[in-house]
């Protein structure tokens, strides 16, 4: 939403929570069922048709499978879902399939095994035990420094739902890319500092090895539009450990640096304009900010399902 706020287009927002900040920062906001609810897609479709929406940007991983399965349904109504095909969404959501895909294409990736094969682990320690499907903000992630600690951690989780992954001890980067028809038009790399699993500080850097690797993988994978890659450097070599086939939490930080993925996406889809950018090497320091919303407005959203006007009582 921040990346599109000065683009000159009418922007709406929808969320499952009546206290989602974005709902109160746009011309009209809607409360809809959560993505796991069977009413999610019909509700979103109804809003898009009623409001004559042209493009829909998902913001959460939980939305991707549902939206990917409905791409053609929305397209028949003249609505473009900015989401990759189901097979790409599924691959990126699978923490075992992702490194397998990378290794198969000659791209360095952390050594990874299904947790049910823990006895066959031949890698070094420390390792990271993480959910195989989904997961966000490091929820459910465990670190083990040796075999005994790994065995102890495995007793605390359902091994069939986890993977064991080599821990790459190096600086961590979050990278944005924009790709159409297997052609990656550009990459931006940011060295990041995490807090509670989210990027807290980000420094835009120029690194040819990172850009080459991300661009190669984006071209091979073929995501639709924006895609996020997370990696660490080991002896100067990028090791990608996660791919998010969507706009990420640092989308606006990248826009501030001159790499505005949502804006470039709409311009490409609407006018055929090839993505163009000029990246500034800057540092983004994130902090809390307050948006004050009258209780009566939240009650109105709960009762009617929509709210008009930007919150201005700041």
Residue pairs with C-beta under 8 A, 6 or more apart in sequence:
1 11
1 13
1 22
1 25
1 26
2 251
2 252
2 255
3 247
3 251
3 252
3 255
3 260
3 261
3 262
3 263
4 11
4 262
4 263
4 266
5 11
5 25
7 262
7 263
7 266
9 266
10 27
11 26
11 27
12 26
12 27
12 28
12 29
12 30
12 47
12 51
12 53
13 20
13 22
13 23
13 25
13 26
13 28
13 29
13 30
14 23
14 29
14 30
14 31
14 32
14 44
14 47
15 22
15 23
15 29
15 30
15 31
15 32
16 31
16 32
16 33
16 34
16 35
17 31
18 31
18 298
18 301
18 302
19 298
20 29
21 291
22 29
23 29
23 30
23 31
23 301
23 307
24 291
24 293
24 297
24 307
24 310
24 311
25 291
25 310
25 311
26 310
27 308
27 309
27 310
28 51
28 306
28 307
28 308
28 309
29 301
29 306
29 307
30 47
30 305
30 306
30 307
31 301
31 302
31 305
31 306
32 40
32 43
32 44
32 47
32 305
33 39
33 40
33 43
34 40
34 62
35 60
35 62
35 63
35 65
35 66
36 62
40 66
41 66
41 67
41 70
41 73
44 56
45 70
45 73
45 74
45 77
45 79
47 53
48 56
48 74
48 77
48 79
49 77
49 79
53 79
54 78
54 79
54 80
54 270
55 79
55 80
55 81
55 82
55 265
55 266
55 269
56 67
56 74
56 79
56 80
56 81
56 82
56 83
57 82
57 247
57 262
57 265
58 64
58 67
58 81
58 82
58 83
58 246
58 247
59 246
59 247
61 93
61 134
61 136
61 244
61 246
62 134
64 83
64 84
64 89
64 93
64 245
64 246
65 86
65 89
65 90
65 93
67 81
67 83
68 81
68 83
68 84
68 85
68 86
68 88
68 89
69 86
70 81
71 81
71 83
71 85
74 80
74 81
75 81
80 269
82 224
82 225
82 226
82 247
82 262
82 265
82 269
83 89
83 224
83 245
83 246
84 92
84 222
84 223
84 224
84 225
84 227
84 245
85 224
88 221
88 222
88 223
88 224
88 245
89 245
90 97
91 97
91 98
91 101
91 221
91 243
92 98
92 221
92 223
92 243
92 244
92 245
93 133
93 134
94 132
94 133
95 112
95 130
95 131
95 132
95 133
95 135
95 163
95 165
95 242
96 112
96 113
96 114
96 132
96 163
98 109
98 240
98 241
98 242
98 243
99 109
99 110
99 111
99 112
99 165
99 241
100 112
101 221
102 108
102 109
102 217
102 240
103 109
105 216
105 217
105 220
107 213
107 216
107 217
107 240
108 213
108 234
108 237
108 238
108 239
108 240
109 239
109 240
109 241
110 165
110 166
110 167
110 168
110 239
110 241
111 122
111 123
111 165
111 166
112 163
112 164
112 165
112 166
113 120
113 121
113 123
113 163
113 164
114 132
114 159
114 160
114 162
114 163
114 164
115 129
115 132
115 154
115 157
115 159
115 160
115 161
115 162
115 163
115 164
116 159
116 160
118 150
118 151
118 154
118 159
118 164
121 127
121 147
121 150
121 164
123 164
123 166
124 166
125 144
125 145
125 146
125 147
125 150
125 167
126 143
126 144
126 145
126 146
126 167
127 143
127 144
127 150
127 164
127 165
127 166
127 167
128 141
128 142
128 143
128 144
128 164
128 165
128 166
128 167
129 141
129 142
129 143
129 144
129 150
129 153
129 154
129 157
129 162
129 163
129 164
129 165
130 140
130 141
130 142
130 162
130 163
130 165
131 139
131 140
131 141
131 161
131 162
131 163
132 161
132 162
132 163
133 161
135 141
136 197
137 196
137 197
137 198
138 194
138 196
138 197
139 197
140 157
142 153
142 156
142 157
143 167
144 150
144 152
144 153
150 164
154 162
165 241
168 232
168 233
168 234
168 239
168 241
169 232
169 234
170 232
170 233
170 234
170 239
171 191
171 232
171 233
172 191
172 192
172 194
172 230
172 231
172 232
173 189
173 190
173 191
173 192
173 205
173 207
173 210
173 230
173 231
173 232
173 233
173 238
174 189
174 190
174 192
174 199
174 202
174 228
174 229
174 230
174 248
174 250
175 187
175 188
175 189
175 190
175 210
175 214
175 228
175 229
175 230
175 231
176 187
176 188
176 190
176 226
176 227
176 228
176 248
176 250
176 251
176 254
176 259
176 261
177 184
177 186
177 187
177 188
177 214
177 215
177 218
177 223
177 226
177 227
177 228
177 229
178 184
178 185
178 186
178 225
178 226
178 227
178 261
178 264
178 265
178 275
179 185
179 218
179 219
179 221
179 222
179 223
179 224
179 225
179 227
180 224
180 225
180 268
181 222
182 219
182 220
182 222
183 219
184 214
184 215
184 218
184 219
185 264
185 274
185 275
186 259
186 275
186 277
187 210
187 211
187 214
187 215
187 218
188 204
188 254
188 257
188 259
188 277
188 279
189 204
189 205
189 206
189 207
189 210
189 211
189 214
190 199
190 202
190 203
190 204
190 205
190 250
190 253
190 254
190 257
190 284
191 202
191 203
191 205
192 199
192 200
192 201
192 202
192 203
192 250
193 199
193 200
193 201
193 202
194 200
198 249
199 249
199 250
199 253
199 286
200 286
201 283
201 284
201 285
201 286
202 250
202 253
202 283
202 284
202 286
203 282
203 283
203 284
204 257
204 279
204 280
204 281
204 282
204 283
204 284
205 281
206 279
206 281
209 236
209 237
209 238
210 231
210 233
210 238
213 231
213 238
213 240
214 229
214 231
214 238
214 240
217 229
217 240
217 243
218 227
218 229
221 227
221 243
221 245
223 245
224 245
225 261
225 265
225 268
226 246
226 247
226 248
226 251
226 261
226 262
226 265
227 243
227 244
227 245
227 246
228 243
228 244
228 245
228 246
228 247
228 248
228 250
229 240
229 242
229 243
229 244
230 240
230 241
230 242
230 243
230 244
231 238
231 239
231 240
231 241
232 238
232 239
232 241
233 239
247 261
247 262
250 284
251 261
251 262
253 284
253 286
254 260
254 261
255 261
255 262
255 263
256 282
256 284
257 279
257 280
257 281
257 282
257 284
258 277
258 278
258 279
258 280
259 277
259 279
260 277
264 275
264 276
264 277
265 275
267 273
267 275
268 274
268 275
290 314
291 311
291 314
292 311
292 313
292 314
293 311
293 313
294 311
294 313
297 307
297 311
300 307
301 307
